[in-house]
C-alpha cells in the first residue's frame, strides 16, 4: 500500500481533530442537558406557581364581575391578566362583555383589533375583523382607529370590489375625523398615498401608447388625486403649507386660482384657531375650560361640522363628564336633528355616564322624537333602571319621563285600549318599584309628595273621567304622611272642583281643617270662602264652628310651645349668668392672689435693699468660699431664676419643664438665620388645649411640601397660645399651604395666611373675601345650625351650576346660620334668589339675597389714621419694656418729680428750666458725683 501523501495526512489530522471536538461538544451538551433539566425543573416550578396565582386572581375577578358587572376597573384588570396568560378565547369573551357595558378606550380597542387581525391571518376570515372595526369607530371619534381600519382594508384590495371598499372606508374616515386640526392630516395623506398606489397600476408602461379606455382610467385617477388635494387644502389643518407645496410640485398645470382662494381662506381660519389649539397643547388634563372656550368660539362661527368634531375631541379626553355630553346632545337635538347621528350620540352618552339620569331622560325623549319603535324605547328604559343612579329622586324623574311617553301614546277618545292598560300597569309598577327597590337601597322612596300618584289621579280624572280611582289615589297619598300639609289638601280640593262634585269638595276641606298643621289659617279661609259661595246657612255655621275650634286649639298649642321656648331661653340665660358670675369671681380671685404676691415681692425687695445697705460694714465675700448665692431677679423673658436650694413640687416641675421648652423655642426663634418669611405661613385660631400641636401641624402640612421647622408661640410658662408658624424648604409649598385656609382641625377652623411683617408692610390685609356686590353669588341667612354644606348644595343645585358653597362660622367653628353660594353666572343667582327666598329649611325660614357684604371700617385697616383725641397716650416704658412687676433698679426718689431744684443733699446744685425726671435725673446726678450705697439708703429712709 502506498504511503499517504502530505495532503492526505493533513486531511486525516483535520478529521481527527474535528472528531475530537465533536466528542467534547457531545460531552458538554450532555452536561448542559443535565444542568438544563435541573434548571428547567426549577423554572417550571416557579412558572407553575405564577400560573396558579394568576389563575386564582382571574377567578376572583370573574366572581367579582358576576356580582357587580359595572365594575370598570375589574374589567380592565381581568383583560390584562388574560392577555398576559395568552388565554385568547377567554380574553375575547372578557373584551366582549366589557364592550357591551362600556365604550372601550383607544388603547383597549387597538390591542383587541391587532389580536383579531393576527388570528384572521390564520383562518382568512376578514369579515369578523371588519365588524369589530365598525364597533370600534362608534365608541369614540378616534383618528388612530380609523387609520388602522383603512390600512387593514387595503390588505383586501385584491378581492372583488376591494378598491371600492377601501375608498368608502377612507371617505368615511375623512368625513368623521378629517376636520381634526392636529390629527386629520394623517388620514388625508394616507388616502392620497392609496390613490397614488392605484395610479401606478393604471399607468401604461413607458414607451407604449395607452388605449382610450386606459387613458380614461388614468384621467379619472388623476382627477381623484387632484380632488383630494383641493378638499384637504380647503380645510384648516396643521402644517397646511407643506401640503400646498406638495400639491404645487405634483400638479403639472400648477395650482388653480379657486384652490388658492380656498387655501388662503383656510389659512385665515387656521390663524383664528391657532391660539385655542396652543392652549390645548400646553394645558393639563382634563382641559375642560380650554375646550369650552374653543367650543364657544366655533358655535359663534356657526360651522356644524367643526362644532361636532370639536365636541368629539373634547369627549375623547373627558368621556366621563356628564355636562359635556349634555351640551353635545342638546346641540345635536336642536341644530342638526339627524336621526342616526343624534341617537348614536345619545347611546354613547349613556354608555359613558350611565349614572347620570338626565342623559337617560334626554335619550328617551330623542327616541320618541325620531319615531323609534316602542320596544326599543322600553328596552332603553329598562337599561336606565339598572344603571345605578346615585339618588332616589333620579328614579322618580326617569319614571316620570317614561310615564309621560306612555301617556302620549294613549288615544283617550277610546274607552279602553291596549296603550291605556299599559299606562295603568306602568303607574302601578312605578309605585311598587319606588316602594321596594328604591326605598330598600336609599332608605326613602324619593317621592315624598307622591308626585307620580298625583299625575295618575289627574289623568284618571281628566282623561278617563274616573273620579272614583282618582279619590282612591288621593286617599293613598294622604295616608303617606301628607295630610298635615295644606298645599296637598288644596291640590285635592282643586281636583274635586274641576272634575268632582260639591259634596266631595266640602268633605275634602273639612278634613283639611282637621288635619293641616303648617298653614291652618289658610285652609280655614278657603273653607269659609267656599261656604260663602256654595253653602247654606247651616253649612256656614258648621264651617265657622269647626274653624274656630281648630284655630283655638292651634293657638293654645302655639302658646304652649312659645312658653316652653321662653322657659328654655330663660334657663339658658340663667346658665349664662351663672357662668359669667363664676368667671368674674375667678378673675377677682386671681387678681387678689396677684396683689398678695406683689406685696410679698415688694417686702422682699426692701429686705434685699436693707441687706445691701449693710454690706459696707460687713466684710466682702471672697470667691470660692462655698457660699455661691445667686440673685433672685426677673429675667429678660419675664421668668425667674430659681433661688439656691429651691426644690420644685410636681406641678412646679411640670411648669419648669414647659418653661424650658418655651425658652428653647424662643432661643431658636431668636436666630434670624433659621427663619425665612417667604417660605413660611402664619397659622392661627387653633385651640389652646390642642395636644401635641407641632406633630399635628407637621402631619397636616407635609402634603404641601418638605417642612423645615414648626415654630409655636407659647407663653412664659410654656402654654400654647393657639398660633404659630410653619416654615417650608421651598417657596412653592407656601401656595399649597394657603389653600388649606379654614380647614378644620379638631372641630375648629384653622386660619392660614402669608407670613408678612406688618411693621414693614402695614397695608397688607389678610381678608380674602370680596367686600363689594357679587351678582353671581347669593347670601343666605336664617339657616339651622345643623345645616351642612352638602345639604345646602342639595337645596341649591336645582337652580343652577354651583361653583362654591361657604358656611360662615365663628372662630370656634360653630355655625352662624349664614352661608354664601356661588353660581356660574348672574342669571342663575337671580333665579335662585326668587325660588329660595322664604322657603322652610328644617323648620327655619331662610332669607336669600344677592351677596352685597357691608364695607369694612377703614379705621380697621392697617395704616389708617384716627382722630388724635380718640387715642389714649401710650405709657412710656424703659428700655426693658413692660415687665410683669415693673420692677426698676433705680430708687423711687429719683423717679419722683420734685420741686424746683435747689441745693441737693450731696452739695450739688442744678439750675435748669424744667425739673429732670427719670433717667435724666440719674444722668445729671451721675455727671456731678456718683452716689454711694449710704446715700441711696438715706434717700429711701427719709421719703
HELIX and SHEET records of a PDB file:
HELIX    1   1 UNK A    6  UNK A   67  1                                  62    
HELIX    2   2 UNK A   72  UNK A   85  1                                  14    
HELIX    3   3 UNK A   88  UNK A  101  1                                  14    
HELIX    4   4 UNK A  106  UNK A  123  1                                  18    
HELIX    5   5 UNK A  126  UNK A  139  1                                  14    
HELIX    6   6 UNK A  143  UNK A  154  1                                  12    
HELIX    7   7 UNK A  162  UNK A  177  1                                  16    
HELIX    8   8 UNK A  184  UNK A  202  1                                  19    
HELIX    9   9 UNK A  212  UNK A  233  1                                  22    
HELIX   10  10 UNK A  240  UNK A  250  1                                  11    
HELIX   11  11 UNK A  257  UNK A  282  1                                  26    
HELIX   12  12 UNK A  288  UNK A  301  1                                  14    
HELIX   13  13 UNK A  304  UNK A  317  1                                  14    
HELIX   14  14 UNK A  322  UNK A  331  1                                  10    
HELIX   15  15 UNK A  332  UNK A  336  3                                   5    
HELIX   16  16 UNK A  339  UNK A  352  1                                  14    
HELIX   17  17 UNK A  357  UNK A  369  1                                  13    
HELIX   18  18 UNK A  374  UNK A  385  1                                  12    
HELIX   19  19 UNK A  392  UNK A  409  1                                  18    
HELIX   20  20 UNK A  418  UNK A  433  1                                  16    
HELIX   21  21 UNK A  434  UNK A  438  3                                   5    
HELIX   22  22 UNK A  439  UNK A  442  1                                   4    
HELIX   23  23 UNK A  451  UNK A  462  1                                  12    
HELIX   24  24 UNK A  467  UNK A  477  1                                  11    
HELIX   25  25 UNK A  478  UNK A  482  3                                   5    
HELIX   26  26 UNK A  486  UNK A  499  1                                  14    
HELIX   27  27 UNK A  502  UNK A  515  1                                  14    
HELIX   28  28 UNK A  520  UNK A  534  1                                  15    
HELIX   29  29 UNK A  537  UNK A  613  1                                  77    
HELIX   30  30 UNK A  650  UNK A  669  1                                  20    
HELIX   31  31 UNK A  672  UNK A  674  5                                   3    
HELIX   32  32 UNK A  677  UNK A  679  5                                   3    
HELIX   33  33 UNK A  693  UNK A  701  1                                   9    
HELIX   34  34 UNK A  732  UNK A  738  1                                   7    
HELIX   35  35 UNK A  789  UNK A  796  1                                   8    
HELIX   36  36 UNK A  797  UNK A  799  5                                   3    
HELIX   37  37 UNK A  826  UNK A  836  1                                  11    
HELIX   38  38 UNK A  858  UNK A  860  5                                   3    
HELIX   39  39 UNK A  868  UNK A  870  5                                   3    
HELIX   40  40 UNK A  892  UNK A  895  1                                   4    
HELIX   41  41 UNK A  919  UNK A  928  1                                  10    
HELIX   42  42 UNK A  933  UNK A  941  1                                   9    
SHEET    1   A 5 UNK A 707  UNK A 714  0                                        
SHEET    2   A 5 UNK A 720  UNK A 728 -1                                        
SHEET    3   A 5 UNK A 680  UNK A 684 -1                                        
SHEET    4   A 5 UNK A 748  UNK A 754 -1                                        
SHEET    5   A 5 UNK A 743  UNK A 745 -1                                        
SHEET    1   B 4 UNK A 802  UNK A 809  0                                        
SHEET    2   B 4 UNK A 815  UNK A 823 -1                                        
SHEET    3   B 4 UNK A 774  UNK A 781 -1                                        
SHEET    4   B 4 UNK A 847  UNK A 851 -1                                        
SHEET    1   C 2 UNK A 840  UNK A 841  0                                        
SHEET    2   C 2 UNK A 844  UNK A 845 -1                                        
END                                                                             
